[in-house]
Amino acid sequence: MQSEILAQADKQNPTFQVVEVTRANMPLIASWPQTGPTLDGSWPRTSSGTNQSVIQTGDHIDIRIWDSQENSLLTNPAEKSTVLPAVEVGANGAVFLPYVDEVFVRGLSPASARGRIQEKLEAIVPTAQVQVSLTEGRGNAIEMVSGVVKPGSFPLPSRNYKILGAIADAGGINPGLKNPLVRLIRQGATYEISARTLMESGAYNSLLLPGDTVVIEEDYRTFTGMGASSRQTLVTFPKDEINALEALSLIGGLYDVRADPTGVMVLREYTPKQLGSGGAKPNMQQVVFTFDMTTADGLFAARKFPIYPDDVVLATESPLAGLQTLLSIINSGVTTTQRTTALVN
């Protein structure tokens, strides 16, 4: 019951803080630090890149050289062109060409690489013309790991390739995922956003970079529902943010017979760094927020109160429920006694 849980708060040295949530103090509570795993809001915003591909280490380029000279070093009289297939761009960003040695092409578009190769060939084949085609390697691709219909490695078709386009190319988000989160892993940093938020605004349609990894999975954030409610279980967040009224709905509401609507609580734990004094921050690590759901003030306050991951939403038991249980036990004992007496007689 509520009185049993809050008894500790009345002691001289309580081990937790009790806060009655009302419309009056809700703005102050809303300013307190957020707890549990959070979507930090640092998701990279959209930008624009070039519509051309850029050559990277590990890519392969096919080089076709045309030469009309009779005594060409690179072609024979029967064929006016020669092909150097699948020439790999080395770790130093260069490709090897006969009679020329290394030509640096990393960071260039195929058109720019064609011009540079042709320029290098002019010293030995003045009339040469060059064609270049690019096949991207792993260093010029992004990885779609999970949560899509067709996961895999996707070469960047240009430097203007964005995350929504990549998700579409992978067949879209798996429809079986509940409130999916999109995670972008880039050069050791990790960013997260809900798929719903990502698709609501073009500002979040991030430009992808070579080597990016995208992971899509169900929202891992949960809260616990306990006490005199219809469901006592871990509940996954169905959307980015939920309030106390929505949390009660997710655990099936208050149990009609047992629950005390004046004793709904949220148990939350803060870190030592999040504590403060003067009311601007909680003054103890463990805090019990209480709600009176029999008043309009309590209901409106609960509607504004955010539930954070790892919170415990507790519906305490009504004192009448305990009395009813006791009477039921007594009645059961009386009935048993009567039946025993009847059998003896």
C-alpha positions as CSV (number, residue, x, y, z in Angstrom):
1,M,0.0,0.0,0.0
2,Q,1.0,3.6,-0.4
3,S,1.5,4.1,3.4
4,E,3.8,1.1,3.6
5,I,6.0,2.4,0.7
6,L,6.2,6.0,2.0
7,A,6.8,5.2,5.6
8,Q,10.5,5.5,5.1
9,A,10.1,9.1,3.9
10,D,8.7,10.1,7.3
11,K,11.8,9.0,9.2
12,Q,14.5,11.4,10.4
13,N,17.0,10.2,7.8
14,P,15.0,9.0,4.8
15,T,16.8,7.0,2.1
16,F,14.7,8.4,-0.7
17,Q,12.9,11.6,-1.7
18,V,9.2,11.8,-2.2
19,V,7.7,14.3,-4.6
20,E,4.0,14.9,-5.0
21,V,3.4,15.8,-8.7
22,T,1.0,18.6,-9.3
23,R,0.4,21.1,-12.1
24,A,2.1,23.7,-10.0
25,N,5.5,21.9,-9.6
26,M,5.4,20.1,-13.0
27,P,7.5,22.7,-14.8
28,L,10.2,22.4,-12.2
29,I,10.2,18.6,-12.3
30,A,10.3,18.7,-16.2
31,S,13.6,20.6,-15.9
32,W,15.3,17.8,-13.8
33,P,17.8,15.7,-15.6
34,Q,16.7,12.8,-17.8
35,T,17.6,9.3,-16.7
36,G,18.2,6.0,-18.5
37,P,19.3,5.5,-22.1
38,T,18.4,8.5,-24.2
39,L,18.3,9.6,-27.8
40,D,20.8,12.3,-27.4
41,G,19.7,14.5,-30.3
42,S,23.1,14.7,-32.0
43,W,22.0,13.0,-35.1
44,P,23.8,14.5,-38.2
45,R,21.7,16.9,-40.1
46,T,21.2,16.8,-43.8
47,S,23.6,18.3,-46.3
48,S,24.4,18.0,-50.0
49,G,27.3,16.4,-51.8
50,T,28.3,16.0,-55.4
51,N,26.3,13.8,-57.7
52,Q,29.5,12.2,-59.0
53,S,31.2,9.1,-57.6
54,V,34.7,9.5,-56.0
55,I,37.4,7.0,-56.3
56,Q,38.7,5.4,-53.0
57,T,41.3,2.9,-51.9
58,G,40.2,-0.6,-52.7
59,D,38.0,0.5,-55.7
60,H,38.7,-1.1,-59.1
61,I,38.8,0.9,-62.4
62,D,38.7,-0.4,-66.0
63,I,41.0,1.6,-68.2
64,R,40.5,1.5,-72.0
65,I,43.2,3.2,-74.0
66,W,42.6,4.2,-77.7
67,D,45.6,4.9,-80.0
68,S,45.5,5.4,-83.8
69,Q,49.3,5.3,-84.3
70,E,50.6,2.4,-86.5
71,N,53.5,1.5,-84.1
72,S,51.7,2.1,-80.8
73,L,53.3,0.9,-77.6
74,L,50.0,0.0,-76.1
75,T,47.9,-1.4,-79.0
76,N,48.4,-3.7,-82.0
77,P,47.5,-3.0,-85.6
78,A,44.4,-5.3,-85.5
79,E,42.9,-3.5,-82.5
80,K,43.1,0.2,-81.9
81,S,42.5,0.0,-78.2
82,T,43.6,-2.0,-75.2
83,V,41.9,-2.7,-71.9
84,L,43.5,-2.8,-68.4
85,P,40.7,-4.5,-66.5
86,A,39.9,-4.2,-62.7
87,V,43.0,-2.2,-61.8
88,E,42.9,-1.8,-58.0
89,V,43.5,1.5,-56.3
90,G,46.3,0.9,-53.8
91,A,46.7,2.0,-50.3
92,N,48.6,5.0,-51.5
93,G,45.7,6.0,-53.7
94,A,47.4,5.2,-57.0
95,V,47.0,2.8,-59.9
96,F,49.9,1.3,-62.0
97,L,50.1,1.9,-65.7
98,P,52.7,0.4,-68.1
99,Y,55.4,2.8,-69.2
100,V,54.0,5.5,-66.9
101,D,54.3,4.0,-63.4
102,E,51.9,5.1,-60.7
103,V,49.0,7.6,-61.3
104,F,47.3,9.0,-58.2
105,V,43.5,8.9,-58.6
106,R,42.1,8.6,-55.0
107,G,39.6,11.4,-54.3
108,L,38.9,12.1,-58.0
109,S,35.8,11.5,-59.9
110,P,36.0,9.0,-62.8
111,A,36.0,11.9,-65.3
112,S,38.9,13.6,-63.5
113,A,40.8,10.4,-63.2
114,R,40.4,9.9,-67.0
115,G,41.9,13.3,-67.6
116,R,44.9,12.7,-65.3
117,I,45.6,9.3,-66.8
118,Q,45.4,10.7,-70.4
119,E,47.7,13.5,-69.4
120,K,50.3,11.1,-68.0
121,L,50.2,9.0,-71.2
122,E,50.8,11.9,-73.5
123,A,54.6,11.7,-73.0
124,I,54.7,8.2,-74.6
125,V,51.4,8.1,-76.6
126,P,50.6,11.7,-77.7
127,T,47.4,10.7,-79.5
128,A,46.0,8.4,-76.8
129,Q,42.5,8.7,-75.6
130,V,41.3,7.1,-72.4
131,Q,38.0,5.8,-71.0
132,V,37.6,5.0,-67.3
133,S,34.8,3.0,-65.5
134,L,34.6,2.6,-61.8
135,T,33.6,-0.4,-59.6
136,E,33.3,0.6,-56.0
137,G,35.0,-1.5,-53.3
138,R,34.2,-1.8,-49.6
139,G,35.9,1.4,-48.9
140,N,33.4,3.2,-51.1
141,A,30.3,1.6,-49.7
142,I,28.0,1.6,-46.7
143,E,26.8,-1.4,-44.7
144,M,23.1,-2.0,-43.9
145,V,23.4,-4.5,-41.1
146,S,19.9,-5.3,-39.9
147,G,16.3,-4.2,-39.7
148,V,15.8,-3.9,-43.4
149,V,14.4,-6.3,-45.9
150,K,17.7,-6.8,-47.8
151,P,20.7,-6.1,-45.6
152,G,24.2,-6.0,-47.2
153,S,26.9,-3.7,-48.6
154,F,25.7,-0.9,-50.8
155,P,28.2,1.0,-53.0
156,L,27.8,4.8,-53.0
157,P,26.4,5.7,-56.4
158,S,27.5,9.3,-55.7
159,R,28.5,11.6,-52.9
160,N,24.9,12.7,-52.6
161,Y,23.7,9.4,-51.2
162,K,21.5,9.9,-48.2
163,I,20.2,7.5,-45.5
164,L,16.5,7.4,-46.6
165,G,17.7,6.5,-50.1
166,A,19.9,3.7,-48.7
167,I,17.0,2.4,-46.6
168,A,14.8,2.4,-49.7
169,D,17.5,0.6,-51.7
170,A,17.6,-2.1,-49.0
171,G,13.9,-2.8,-49.3
172,G,12.7,-0.5,-46.5
173,I,12.5,-1.1,-42.7
174,N,11.3,-4.5,-41.7
175,P,7.5,-4.0,-40.9
176,G,7.7,-6.4,-37.9
177,L,9.8,-4.0,-35.9
178,K,8.0,-2.0,-33.1
179,N,9.1,1.7,-32.9
180,P,12.3,1.0,-34.8
181,L,15.5,3.0,-33.9
182,V,18.0,3.9,-36.6
183,R,21.6,3.7,-35.5
184,L,24.4,5.3,-37.6
185,I,28.0,4.2,-36.8
186,R,30.6,6.6,-38.2
187,Q,34.3,6.6,-37.5
188,G,33.9,5.4,-33.9
189,A,30.9,7.6,-33.1
190,T,27.4,6.3,-32.8
191,Y,24.2,8.3,-33.4
192,E,20.6,7.2,-32.8
193,I,17.2,8.4,-33.9
194,S,13.8,6.9,-34.1
195,A,12.6,5.9,-37.6
196,R,9.5,8.0,-37.0
197,T,11.5,11.2,-36.3
198,L,13.9,10.4,-39.2
199,M,11.0,10.3,-41.7
200,E,9.1,13.2,-40.3
201,S,11.6,15.8,-41.3
202,G,14.0,16.2,-44.2
203,A,16.5,17.9,-41.8
204,Y,17.4,14.4,-40.5
205,N,18.0,12.8,-44.0
206,S,21.8,12.6,-43.3
207,L,24.4,12.4,-46.1
208,L,26.2,9.1,-45.9
209,L,29.9,8.8,-46.0
210,P,32.1,5.8,-47.2
211,G,32.4,3.3,-44.4
212,D,29.2,4.2,-42.6
213,T,27.3,1.4,-40.9
214,V,23.5,1.5,-40.4
215,V,21.8,-0.7,-37.8
216,I,18.0,-0.7,-37.4
217,E,16.4,-2.4,-34.4
218,E,13.4,-2.3,-32.1
219,D,13.5,0.4,-29.4
220,Y,15.4,-1.2,-26.5
221,R,14.2,1.3,-23.9
222,T,11.8,-0.1,-21.4
223,F,10.0,0.7,-18.1
224,T,8.5,-1.6,-15.6
225,G,4.8,-1.9,-14.7
226,M,4.1,-3.3,-11.2
227,G,1.4,-3.5,-8.5
228,A,-2.4,-3.3,-8.9
229,S,-2.5,-3.0,-12.6
230,S,-3.7,-5.4,-15.3
231,R,-0.2,-6.1,-16.6
232,Q,3.0,-6.5,-14.5
233,T,5.8,-6.6,-17.0
234,L,8.6,-4.8,-18.8
235,V,7.1,-2.5,-21.4
236,T,8.9,-1.3,-24.5
237,F,8.6,2.3,-25.5
238,P,6.1,2.5,-28.4
239,K,7.3,6.0,-29.4
240,D,10.1,8.4,-28.5
241,E,8.4,9.9,-25.5
242,I,5.5,8.8,-23.3
243,N,3.9,10.3,-20.2
244,A,2.6,8.8,-17.0
245,L,-1.0,8.5,-18.3
246,E,0.2,6.7,-21.4
247,A,2.3,4.4,-19.2
248,L,-0.7,3.4,-17.1
249,S,-2.6,2.7,-20.3
250,L,0.3,0.5,-21.6
251,I,0.1,-1.6,-18.4
252,G,-3.6,-2.1,-18.8
253,G,-4.8,0.7,-16.4
254,L,-5.5,0.4,-12.7
255,Y,-7.1,-2.8,-11.5
256,D,-10.6,-1.8,-10.6
257,V,-11.0,-3.8,-7.3
258,R,-7.4,-3.6,-5.9
259,A,-5.9,-0.3,-7.1
260,D,-5.6,2.9,-5.1
261,P,-6.1,5.8,-7.6
262,T,-4.6,8.2,-5.0
263,G,-1.4,6.1,-4.8
264,V,0.0,5.8,-8.3
265,M,3.8,6.2,-8.1
266,V,6.8,6.4,-10.4
267,L,10.1,5.2,-8.9
268,R,13.2,6.7,-10.5
269,E,17.0,6.6,-9.8
270,Y,19.3,9.5,-10.6
271,T,23.1,9.4,-10.8
272,P,25.2,11.3,-8.2
273,K,26.2,13.8,-10.8
274,Q,22.6,14.7,-11.4
275,L,21.8,15.7,-7.9
276,G,21.6,19.3,-6.6
277,S,19.9,21.5,-4.0
278,G,17.3,24.2,-3.9
279,G,14.8,22.3,-5.9
280,A,16.4,22.8,-9.3
281,K,17.6,19.2,-9.2
282,P,16.7,16.1,-7.1
283,N,18.4,16.1,-3.8
284,M,18.5,12.3,-3.4
285,Q,19.4,9.5,-5.9
286,Q,16.2,7.6,-5.4
287,V,13.0,9.5,-5.9
288,V,9.4,8.5,-5.6
289,F,6.9,10.6,-7.6
290,T,3.3,10.3,-6.4
291,F,0.1,11.1,-8.2
292,D,-3.5,11.4,-7.1
293,M,-5.6,10.2,-10.1
294,T,-8.9,11.1,-8.4
295,T,-8.4,14.8,-9.1
296,A,-8.2,16.8,-12.3
297,D,-5.0,18.4,-11.1
298,G,-3.4,15.0,-10.7
299,L,-4.6,13.8,-14.1
300,F,-3.3,16.9,-15.9
301,A,0.0,16.6,-14.1
302,A,0.3,13.0,-15.0
303,R,-0.3,13.9,-18.6
304,K,2.7,16.2,-18.6
305,F,5.0,13.9,-16.5
306,P,7.6,12.2,-18.8
307,I,8.4,8.5,-18.2
308,Y,12.0,7.7,-18.7
309,P,13.7,4.3,-19.5
310,D,14.2,2.1,-16.4
311,D,11.4,3.9,-14.5
312,V,9.1,1.8,-12.4
313,V,5.4,2.6,-12.6
314,L,3.7,1.3,-9.5
315,A,0.0,1.1,-8.8
316,T,-0.4,0.7,-5.0
317,E,-3.1,-1.4,-3.5
318,S,-6.2,0.2,-1.9
319,P,-6.6,-0.3,1.9
320,L,-10.1,-1.7,1.1
321,A,-8.4,-4.4,-1.0
322,G,-6.5,-5.6,2.1
323,L,-9.7,-5.5,4.1
324,Q,-11.6,-7.5,1.4
325,T,-8.8,-10.0,1.4
326,L,-8.9,-10.4,5.2
327,L,-12.7,-10.8,5.1
328,S,-12.4,-13.4,2.4
329,I,-9.9,-15.4,4.5
330,I,-12.3,-15.1,7.5
331,N,-15.3,-16.1,5.5
332,S,-13.3,-19.0,4.0
333,G,-12.4,-20.1,7.5
334,V,-16.0,-19.9,8.7
335,T,-17.2,-21.9,5.8
336,T,-14.6,-24.6,6.4
337,T,-15.5,-24.8,10.0
338,Q,-19.2,-25.1,9.2
339,R,-18.5,-27.9,6.7
340,T,-16.4,-29.7,9.2
341,T,-19.1,-29.4,11.9
342,A,-21.7,-30.7,9.5
343,L,-19.6,-33.7,8.7
344,V,-19.0,-34.5,12.3
345,N,-22.7,-34.3,13.1
